[in-house]
């Protein structure tokens, strides 16, 4: 993922979609801005993977770099990085569940975490139904891995599983009301599966799915969005009146 993102960034520069004038800065922002190095954006509670869908613009002779895009999980974000000599100060927000949430760009070393606090070091890989109509199921499949063995949350990876992890899947609607919850334990392949049946005559809306995974030593979470599309119109029925 990291090398794919770096390759994409430099491909954009080479082919002329984005030009960055770094003559006024002492560093290269494409290689020094933290989330381009890691491929990750973080809030205080959640981690997201950036996709190759982003736009870069520069202001004030390259001293301000704006990046806007959408994460793999489907959340739009925007960041501003101020460049001064050898320093980069980055701020940004991400739009989650109908509200803007502040992004954090401070690395917290593990030694600062109290011993009694569980570490966020589980890799949560998912595959799920992204769009569904009323009376259809939203399927959510979750696999838990050791983070160091699956840093990019690849669902089809066939090693590094963690079994016996407590998993909770929660779905909330646009009013932030919980409409579904399912709990279980990952099996010997690190897998937990659940599904939610969208009721008949449901409205078109965006649902938010939150996954919490926890065992004796670790506690991690992941959040993403799915879309309900309402009822499927019967092609044999007359057109509704205007």
C-alpha angles and dihedrals in degrees: 000000000000094000091044091055094046090048091050092050094052091042088057091052093047096049094047104247092121129019121195119194105207096168090109095050129071093218139048107251094200091063099030104046102101102227091051088058095049102029088227138115120195139198122186090271109024145041126217135190117231117228130212089260102100142117126218124203131173130213136186095026094311097310093114119049119191120197121186127175149114127276122233087255090060102256120134118227141177130199136185122204119194113205121205117169104298097349131089121193112192129190131171151147137227127206111234129169095343098315141080116251124195117246120224123216099180117114111223111208115225092237089066092061112097114246092241093054117091116240123243096230107121118113108223113199119186143184118188148158107274099190131021140162128228115293090025128110127248104213119206119190118185129190124188121211138172104268096228091054096047109025094159097050096242106183096202096052109126101208140049096052122162117210130197094037115149109237131190123187116195128183122198130184129227090277087058090246117146109243101168140019132178131178132192147132128267113250130225089289092050090251132143122172131192139158139204124210112219108226122243116272093017116166124244107266146134117260124202120219120200122191121197119189124185141166134163095293108020142050124185138161141197133194133196142153137247130186129230113206103195124235123341108246114239107240090211095055120094118258113268118259115262 
